[in-house]
Amino acid sequence: MKTENAMTRRELLAAASDITVASAFPESSGSDQLKGEIPYRILGRTDAKVSIIGLGGYHLGGEPSEKESIKIIRTAIDNGINFLDNSWDYHEGASEIRMGKALQDV
């Protein structure tokens, strides 16, 4: 049962992920901190090192401009994030197309 001020589990997870991603980008938080290292983990039984902070693609297709979406993706990559998630179902493919354009010349 949800009370007036209570959050659903989905709302809590969304808020927590927003805070985590925002803290990875000192520039956007207005902080003068030095850029820190993003921790990585080995992916399964491979030798691939994957950032523990990922960038989900759902919101990218909803950004007002393609240019802003590309800036978000490239900022994440420049700050060490190499785990990107996307789906063709997000915004009828717009999120995946924008991510592809951002990664084209990386």
KETIDO-981423 format. One record per atom (N, C-alpha, C, O): atom name; residue in three letters; x, y negated, z; residue number from 1. Coordinates in steps of 0.001 Angstrom, whole numbers, plus 500000, padded with zeros to 6 digits. Each point is the difference from the previous one (the first is absolute). Example, Ala and Ser with C-alpha at 12.3 -4.5 7.8 and 13.67 -1.06 7.14 Angstrom:
 atomo residuo   east  north     up num
     N     ala 513190 505690 507800   1
    CA     ala 499110 498810 500000   1
     C     ala 500900 498800 500000   1
     O     ala 501036 500019 500665   1
     N     ser 498614 498931 498615   2
    CA     ser 500820 498810 500060   2
     C     ser 499230 498910 500730   2
     O     ser 500509 498892 500169   2
# end
This chain:
 atomo residuo   east  north     up num
     N     met 500841 501177 500000   1
    CA     met 499159 498823 500000   1
     C     met 500886 498760 500000   1
     O     met 500952 499917 500777   1
     N     lys 498749 499138 498375   2
    CA     lys 500797 498780 499870   2
     C     lys 499332 498867 500762   2
     O     lys 498844 499660 499752   2
     N     thr 501917 499753 501198   3
    CA     thr 499484 498823 500693   3
     C     thr 500316 498772 499174   3
     O     thr 500685 500088 498981   3
     N     glu 498824 498781 501451   4
    CA     glu 500123 498771 499211   4
     C     glu 501449 499616 499689   4
     O     glu 500287 499564 498886   4
     N     asn 500629 500587 502072   5
    CA     asn 501386 499590 499809   5
     C     asn 500946 501166 499719   5
     O     asn 501201 499780 499839   5
     N     ala 498303 501433 500098   6
    CA     ala 500861 501165 499792   6
     C     ala 500375 500132 498524   6
     O     ala 499245 499606 499111   6
     N     met 501936 500956 500656   7
    CA     met 500473 500246 498635   7
     C     met 499790 501470 499670   7
     O     met 500080 500862 500875   7
     N     thr 499656 499408 497882   8
    CA     thr 499966 501393 499567   8
     C     thr 501437 500476 499847   8
     O     thr 500921 499184 499969   8
     N     arg 499278 502107 499937   9
    CA     arg 501340 500560 499807   9
     C     arg 500609 499449 498704   9
     O     arg 501181 499655 499964   9
     N     arg 498024 500266 498993  10
    CA     arg 500469 499483 498708  10
     C     arg 500453 498545 500117  10
     O     arg 501037 499625 499452  10
     N     glu 498187 499553 501263  11
    CA     glu 500372 498597 500196  11
     C     glu 501292 499871 500809  11
     O     glu 500842 499154 499700  11
     N     leu 499311 501681 501319  12
    CA     leu 501214 499985 500809  12
     C     leu 501219 500378 499165  12
     O     leu 501033 499335 500079  12
     N     leu 498857 501725 499123  13
    CA     leu 501121 500426 499162  13
     C     leu 500347 498944 498958  13
     O     leu 501176 499771 499717  13
     N     ala 497824 499592 499717  14
    CA     ala 500248 498939 499017  14
     C     ala 500729 498828 500649  14
     O     ala 500944 499460 499422  14
     N     ala 498631 500148 501760  15
    CA     ala 500647 498888 500701  15
     C     ala 501435 500362 500375  15
     O     ala 500904 499176 499864  15
     N     ala 499307 502041 500602  16
    CA     ala 501350 500431 500376  16
     C     ala 500919 500034 498792  16
     O     ala 501161 499603 500100  16
     N     ser 498348 500859 498770  17
    CA     ser 500846 500041 498805  17
     C     ser 500305 498595 499496  17
     O     ser 501105 499749 499519  17
     N     asp 497944 499337 500580  18
    CA     asp 500243 498608 499603  18
     C     asp 501104 499382 500853  18
     O     asp 500864 499292 499484  18
     N     ile 499106 500972 501804  19
    CA     ile 501016 499455 500905  19
     C     ile 501365 500604 499682  19
     O     ile 501007 499292 499986  19
     N     thr 499027 502016 499757  20
    CA     thr 501259 500675 499689  20
     C     thr 500618 499442 498727  20
     O     thr 501191 499690 499973  20
     N     val 498018 500181 498982  21
    CA     val 500514 499482 498732  21
     C     val 500430 498549 500147  21
     O     val 501057 499618 499500  21
     N     ala 498147 499572 501173  22
    CA     ala 500351 498590 500182  22
     C     ala 501312 499853 500761  22
     O     ala 500788 499102 499703  22
     N     ser 499452 501764 501268  23
    CA     ser 501236 499897 500782  23
     C     ser 501223 500397 499186  23
     O     ser 501123 499680 500388  23
     N     ala 498686 501003 498503  24
    CA     ala 501122 500406 499157  24
     C     ala 500499 498855 499126  24
     O     ala 501077 500088 499410  24
     N     phe 498142 498839 500509  25
    CA     phe 500349 498879 499140  25
     C     phe 500130 498726 500825  25
     O     phe 499032 499250 500130  25
     N     pro 502154 500492 500432  26
    CA     pro 500174 498809 500833  26
     C     pro 499620 498710 499297  26
     O     pro 499502 499078 500645  26
     N     glu 500719 500831 498038  27
    CA     glu 499688 498790 499255  27
     C     glu 498522 499649 500104  27
     O     glu 499645 498834 500172  27
     N     ser 499498 502169 499724  28
    CA     ser 498567 499740 500011  28
     C     ser 499469 499726 501401  28
     O     ser 498913 499440 500145  28
     N     ser 501841 500947 500899  29
    CA     ser 499519 499796 501356  29
     C     ser 500417 498650 500567  29
     O     ser 499610 499646 501112  29
     N     gly 501189 499591 498122  30
    CA     gly 500454 498716 500478  30
     C     gly 501163 500104 500959  30
     O     gly 500405 498992 500579  30
     N     ser 500137 502177 499604  31
    CA     ser 501099 500228 500924  31
     C     ser 501339 499711 499334  31
     O     ser 500148 500155 498788  31
     N     asp 500819 499427 502011  32
    CA     asp 501345 499767 499494  32
     C     asp 500923 501184 500288  32
     O     asp 501222 499858 499966  32
     N     gln 498207 501286 500313  33
    CA     gln 500796 501189 500302  33
     C     gln 500760 500459 498764  33
     O     gln 499591 499757 498865  33
     N     leu 501523 500911 501390  34
    CA     leu 500732 500619 498915  34
     C     leu 499266 501250 499551  34
     O     leu 499331 500663 500793  34
     N     lys 500799 499649 497936  35
    CA     lys 499341 501193 499463  35
     C     lys 500626 501234 500637  35
     O     lys 501221 500158 499978  35
     N     gly 497960 500708 500584  36
    CA     gly 500481 501229 500618  36
     C     gly 499955 501154 499017  36
     O     gly 499440 499893 498909  36
     N     glu 501146 501181 501492  37
    CA     glu 499986 501219 499189  37
     C     glu 498674 500719 500194  37
     O     glu 499511 500125 501123  37
     N     ile 499922 500336 497803  38
    CA     ile 498793 500807 500096  38
     C     ile 500429 501448 500205  38
     O     ile 500823 500509 499239  38
     N     pro 498639 500157 501765  39
    CA     pro 500371 501402 500232  39
     C     pro 499466 500903 498890  39
     O     pro 498946 499739 499420  39
     N     tyr 501797 501321 500298  40
    CA     tyr 499625 500967 498980  40
     C     tyr 499935 501392 500629  40
     O     tyr 500624 500264 501028  40
     N     arg 498620 500605 498343  41
    CA     arg 499911 501393 500414  41
     C     arg 500197 500871 498759  41
     O     arg 499700 499585 498880  41
     N     ile 500802 501611 501336  42
    CA     ile 500152 500954 498905  42
     C     ile 498612 500537 499644  42
     O     ile 499232 500371 500887  42
     N     leu 500453 499671 497846  43
    CA     leu 498700 500468 499534  43
     C     leu 499994 501522 499896  43
     O     leu 500643 500579 499125  43
     N     gly 498632 500048 501768  44
    CA     gly 499850 501459 499978  44
     C     gly 501328 500733 499947  44
     O     gly 500889 499753 500814  44
     N     arg 499239 501147 498229  45
    CA     arg 501223 500801 499839  45
     C     arg 500914 499427 498922  45
     O     arg 500905 500685 499523  45
     N     thr 498864 498080 500099  46
    CA     thr 500819 499362 498966  46
     C     thr 501095 499178 500664  46
     O     thr 500063 499910 501226  46
     N     asp 500784 499500 497969  47
    CA     asp 501006 499066 500514  47
     C     asp 499547 498551 499826  47
     O     asp 500767 499074 500265  47
     N     ala 498003 500729 499294  48
    CA     ala 499493 498650 499751  48
     C     ala 499747 499270 501316  48
     O     ala 499350 500531 500901  48
     N     lys 501170 498251 499199  49
    CA     lys 499768 499161 501172  49
     C     lys 498865 499040 499682  49
     O     lys 500062 499242 499033  49
     N     val 498897 500803 501799  50
    CA     val 498796 499208 499778  50
     C     val 499815 499042 501173  50
     O     val 500138 500388 501160  50
     N     ser 499549 498366 498527  51
    CA     ser 499775 499015 501066  51
     C     ser 498802 500419 500846  51
     O     ser 499012 500523 499485  51
     N     ile 501093 499238 501828  52
    CA     ile 498891 500388 500875  52
     C     ile 498842 499017 499896  52
     O     ile 498903 500272 500487  52
     N     ile 501340 498594 498883  53
    CA     ile 498934 499028 499727  53
     C     ile 499694 500085 498514  53
     O     ile 500902 499902 499168  53
     N     gly 497846 500278 500503  54
    CA     gly 499611 500101 498607  54
     C     gly 499128 498826 499583  54
     O     gly 499470 499264 500832  54
     N     leu 500400 500586 497874  55
    CA     leu 499114 498968 499452  55
     C     leu 498859 500697 499288  55
     O     leu 500206 500667 498987  55
     N     gly 498601 499179 501538  56
    CA     gly 498819 500560 499370  56
     C     gly 499545 499112 498860  56
     O     gly 500133 498778 500067  56
     N     gly 499337 501826 498896  57
    CA     gly 499650 499246 498815  57
     C     gly 498570 499517 499912  57
     O     gly 499665 499247 499086  57
     N     tyr 499477 501166 501841  58
    CA     tyr 498585 499670 499854  58
     C     tyr 499765 498496 499861  58
     O     tyr 499268 499565 499112  58
     N     his 501346 499650 501757  59
    CA     his 499734 498558 500020  59
     C     his 500583 499262 498796  59
     O     his 499588 498875 499717  59
     N     leu 501351 501727 499576  60
    CA     leu 500677 499310 498900  60
     C     leu 499056 499601 498869  60
     O     leu 500143 498923 499422  60
     N     gly 498909 501929 500265  61
    CA     gly 499050 499694 498934  61
     C     gly 498982 498959 500403  61
     O     gly 499312 499437 499149  61
     N     gly 500586 500302 502144  62
    CA     gly 499052 499015 500498  62
     C     gly 500610 498620 500189  62
     O     gly 499289 499033 500274  62
     N     glu 502028 500877 499581  63
    CA     glu 500663 498697 500112  63
     C     glu 499477 499087 498893  63
     O     glu 499662 500472 498914  63
     N     pro 500270 498240 501353  64
    CA     pro 499475 499080 498989  64
     C     pro 500783 500012 498692  64
     O     pro 499424 499805 498930  64
     N     ser 501891 500422 501151  65
    CA     ser 500765 499954 498764  65
     C     ser 500958 501193 499910  65
     O     ser 500459 500535 501009  65
     N     glu 499817 499852 497772  66
    CA     glu 500962 501065 499756  66
     C     glu 501379 499567 500490  66
     O     glu 500755 500808 500541  66
     N     lys 499563 497933 499270  67
    CA     lys 501297 499455 500408  67
     C     lys 500208 500183 501506  67
     O     lys 501094 500371 500428  67
     N     glu 497881 499376 500375  68
    CA     glu 500088 500161 501450  68
     C     glu 500192 501466 500378  68
     O     glu 500779 500315 500899  68
     N     ser 498517 500573 498421  69
    CA     ser 500159 501435 500259  69
     C     ser 501424 500451 499716  69
     O     ser 500584 500744 500787  69
     N     ile 499974 498815 498105  70
    CA     ile 501367 500364 499627  70
     C     ile 500988 499446 501026  70
     O     ile 500980 500664 500338  70
     N     lys 498772 498139 500152  71
    CA     lys 500871 499392 501016  71
     C     lys 499989 500836 501281  71
     O     lys 501049 500206 500610  71
     N     ile 497792 500271 499797  72
    CA     ile 499876 500833 501202  72
     C     ile 500832 501276 499847  72
     O     ile 500746 500373 500906  72
     N     ile 499125 500287 497954  73
    CA     ile 500709 501257 499758  73
     C     ile 501507 499771 499977  73
     O     ile 500754 500736 500638  73
     N     arg 499675 498265 498643  74
    CA     arg 501449 499740 499890  74
     C     arg 500593 499543 501329  74
     O     arg 501156 500306 500292  74
     N     thr 498089 498978 500506  75
    CA     thr 500473 499600 501319  75
     C     thr 500186 501233 500879  75
     O     thr 500981 500104 500737  75
     N     ala 498079 500820 499181  76
    CA     ala 500123 501244 500772  76
     C     ala 501256 500764 499587  76
     O     ala 500755 500460 500856  76
     N     ile 499470 499675 497855  77
    CA     ile 501174 500719 499497  77
     C     ile 501284 499278 500406  77
     O     ile 500957 500641 500435  77
     N     asp 499073 498049 499429  78
    CA     asp 501181 499213 500375  78
     C     asp 500332 500135 501482  78
     O     asp 501150 499827 500404  78
     N     asn 497839 500481 500401  79
    CA     asn 500207 500150 501438  79
     C     asn 500208 501453 500416  79
     O     asn 500012 500308 501192  79
     N     gly 500153 500582 497835  80
    CA     gly 500366 501381 500309  80
     C     gly 498889 501022 499967  80
     O     gly 500249 501178 500254  80
     N     ile 498537 498414 499443  81
    CA     ile 498900 500974 499940  81
     C     ile 500076 500746 498677  81
     O     ile 500028 499393 498930  81
     N     asn 500006 501923 501159  82
    CA     asn 500025 500815 498781  82
     C     asn 498871 501021 499975  82
     O     asn 499964 500866 499126  82
     N     phe 499121 499037 501819  83
    CA     phe 498836 500882 500051  83
     C     phe 498785 499187 499583  83
     O     phe 499509 499169 500764  83
     N     leu 500008 501072 498023  84
    CA     leu 498859 499285 499447  84
     C     leu 498885 500998 499706  84
     O     leu 500250 501081 499466  84
     N     asp 498541 498556 500879  85
    CA     asp 498858 500885 499811  85
     C     asp 498977 499296 499131  85
     O     asp 499756 498805 500168  85
     N     asn 499639 501932 498896  86
    CA     asn 499002 499403 499138  86
     C     asn 499074 501068 499453  86
     O     asn 500261 501195 500133  86
     N     ser 498653 498361 499250  87
    CA     ser 499041 500910 499388  87
     C     ser 499298 499276 498847  87
     O     ser 499729 498801 500071  87
     N     trp 499991 501941 498888  88
    CA     trp 499292 499431 498859  88
     C     trp 498602 499518 500405  88
     O     trp 499428 499138 499333  88
     N     asp 500031 501403 501735  89
    CA     asp 498659 499619 500444  89
     C     asp 499948 498619 500658  89
     O     asp 498914 499439 500147  89
     N     tyr 502215 500010 500245  90
    CA     tyr 500003 498698 500655  90
     C     tyr 499721 498896 498983  90
     O     tyr 500777 499780 499071  90
     N     his 498118 499542 501120  91
    CA     his 499593 498864 499160  91
     C     his 500003 500370 498517  91
     O     his 500481 499245 499155  91
     N     glu 498974 501926 500553  92
    CA     glu 499870 500501 498623  92
     C     glu 501334 499999 499250  92
     O     glu 500054 499725 498802  92
     N     gly 501019 500589 501929  93
    CA     gly 501318 500120 499388  93
     C     gly 500861 498755 500071  93
     O     gly 501190 500052 499690  93
     N     ala 498223 498823 500715  94
    CA     ala 500758 498742 500020  94
     C     ala 501201 500069 500943  94
     O     ala 501064 499465 499689  94
     N     ser 498769 501196 501468  95
    CA     ser 501109 500100 500957  95
     C     ser 501166 500778 499410  95
     O     ser 501155 499600 500143  95
     N     glu 498547 501495 499203  96
    CA     glu 501061 500829 499421  96
     C     glu 500691 499286 498832  96
     O     glu 501219 500092 499855  96
     N     ile 498027 499215 499333  97
    CA     ile 500583 499251 498876  97
     C     ile 500934 498906 500520  97
     O     ile 501101 499820 499480  97
     N     arg 498460 499458 501536  98
    CA     arg 500835 498937 500563  98
     C     arg 501276 500562 500637  98
     O     arg 501073 499411 499867  98
     N     met 498810 501720 500820  99
    CA     met 501185 500596 500597  99
     C     met 500963 500462 498903  99
     O     met 501214 499840 500128  99
     N     gly 498251 500721 498818 100
    CA     gly 500844 500419 498879 100
     C     gly 500748 498829 499379 100
     O     gly 501179 500125 499668 100
     N     lys 498155 498750 500173 101
    CA     lys 500648 498813 499435 101
     C     lys 501097 499492 500936 101
     O     lys 501060 499567 499548 101
     N     ala 498676 500490 501766 102
    CA     ala 500999 499535 500970 102
     C     ala 501233 500897 500006 102
     O     ala 501107 499527 500257 102
     N     leu 498716 501754 499463 103
    CA     leu 501113 500959 500032 103
     C     leu 500694 500157 498654 103
     O     leu 501034 500662 499910 103
     N     gln 498417 498747 499064 104
    CA     gln 500498 500173 498634 104
     C     gln 501491 499731 499858 104
     O     gln 500709 500793 499381 104
     N     asp 499770 498131 501166 105
    CA     asp 501406 499636 499799 105
     C     asp 500814 500046 501291 105
     O     asp 501040 499349 500105 105
     N     val 498493 501412 500866 106
    CA     val 500712 500125 501286 106
     C     val 501088 501037 499867 106
     O     val 500722 500265 500961 106
# end
